[in-house]
Amino acid sequence: MTHLLDRRQMLRGAAATGAGLAATSWMPAWAQPVSRGIAAPIPSASGSDIRLEIARRTAMIDGKPFHAIGINGTTPGPLIRLREGQDVRLDVTNHLETSSSIHWHGLLVPPQFDGVPGVSFPGIDAGTTFRYAFPIKQAGTYWYHSHSGGQEQSGLHGPIVIDPADPDPVAYDREHIIFLSDDSQLSPETIFRRMKVNSGGMNFQRQTLAGLLAGRDQPESERLKWGGMRMDPTDISDGTGAIYTYTINGYGPEDNWTALFKPGERVRLRVINGSSMTIFNVRIPGLPLVMVQADGQNIRPVETDEFQIGVAETFDAVVTPPDVHAYTLVAEAVDRSGMARATLAPRAGMVAPVPALRPRPLATMTDMGMDMQGMSGGMDMKAMPPRGPDPTAEQNASRLLATEPVKPPAPSKSATAMGGMAGMPMAAHGDMQGTSMAGHHMKGMNMSGQGGGMDMSGGMQMSSMSMRDFDNAPGVKKGAGVSTIAPMPKDRTGEPGQGLENVGHRVLAYTNLVALERNPDVRAPSRSLDIHLTGNMERFMWSFDGVKMSDAAHPIPFHDGERVRVRLINDTMMAHPIHLHGHFFELVTGHGDHAPRKHTVVVAPGGKVAFDLTADAPGDWAFHCHLLYHMMAGMMRVVSVRKTGDAA
């Protein structure tokens, strides 16, 4: 049975309440002293036969109208609730004037129902209905979204929850969907055009003369060096709070969507990053988070205070509010240009203090792919290590599962912030001479890649350090679309996300994720494949291995059933959430046959990630960066899984 609900009348009343806030409208929404406290449930649709209607609508966010695309009259669309083992038929009617589609993100479905126009099906023409029909093979938290143009940016997306056929290993008393998004009053076409014309034009957090005189951010010498490299250390996100209102379940910070609880209840939060371009840092000040699921796959519970969630990732956390106080759920944009905000409270209308935005991060040499750790010798290159989840907290988390959880690994001692390395100039096209590395003179050390190796601290040899040396990435195609090659990319899965290195509390890292159950395929890979994430940030050109989607002559080939080690190397200074359709993969983070299984992984700037893939779904599948406009600009390929004897 399908349930339809239009929120417009309810939001019209909320907008009237917001009229009284006009006197404080100059303040950012997250700082407003008064909030509406909306505790509206998400509309839902369930059963074996579900009808979904795609149509344009006007959404009201923080009292302002937004042109949107809704499903069954809501933005985001209704929660689709299914059960593992059932069959489902979803009839999707497109009332738009253009073609549309729905992709079931993370669901293992036949390729013809995966919902990617031009790859696995032709799309849903205007005025027509398409039936998706497939069995539900899994349980967990997932989501759906359009794969047509920029419709996802306009709100054509929604949550999915699949209840397990067997008893859920996670114990909880109540649950809430936390669907994160970045909504804009600009059209997707306008946003994309602006990014192409001026990729940094939405960044209003650049370093200033006033900041320099006040001693903030980089000192003058470092600013000159970064300027000489034509690189901006504040260029963390392409889309920012200048154009986005960050929302939770379709509500802005001023709307203050509220999730209710009773003191002492175990509350499961199903957090979904359904945004187009925003990586979020999520925390609830005063409440520890017990992480129990990642990308729909159960993990051993691990307690933390904050986690970073990339675009298209999902994380489930259990919190246990002990009293009748309200708590603020904060989802801060990675570049600190804004936040989504909600409240956990015993009753609607309660509020809790909303923390101010923290200082925005600055890119470092590690983000350039120049990891100098291990070459320090006697040089002082120490930085404060990130604080990962406390293994002792597992005793408190164990009651959430029927099985005893394992202790997470100790957090990596590497750090993004390189201390004295932050000011070390790295010539993108030439030598690096006369440079001080943490107080050690480096004059004469050729790091351009044109003068051979470099001896550091007792004979350690360095390979090329030029950021344009294609010898470091022989499989990458040279061209205007590749402006940098990371000289020394590093595995950063043991680090917290960018900007969370020294926040003073526990932060989740990928290495803290351990699968609850043994991996279904524990064979060693029979081959390996390197894929470079490439781009030209100034020209807003994005690609894999220097080849954008429209120029790719052939799909990336896999044989049905083979086991492959895939290594993703990020040659750019931006994080990229990479998603593979139709499959899960196991992150190579040292957990053996309990490696975390994911469908999307964030590759940190200048970082690399390895995962093992069992290519067990024959057909053509999309493989892309889930930053919408990076994908639209070319960071996408087709993966083709073929049975032996099939035609290419």
PyMOL commands that set and color helices and strands:
alter all, ss='L'
color gray80, all
select helices_A, chain A and resi 8-24+29-31+111-113+188-197+209-213+220-228+366-368+391-400+419-423+470-472+510-512+549-551+592-594+628-633
alter helices_A, ss='H'
color red, helices_A
select strands_A, chain A and resi 44-46+49-61+64-71+79-83+87-94+103-105+129-135+140-145+157-163+174-183+245-248+257-260+267-273+280-283+289-294+297-304+306-309+314-319+327-333+339-345+436-437+440-441+454-456+460-462+490-491+527-536+541-544+556-559+563-570+576-580+585-587+597-598+600-603+607-614+619-625+636-642
alter strands_A, ss='S'
color yellow, strands_A
deselect
rebuild
show_as cartoon
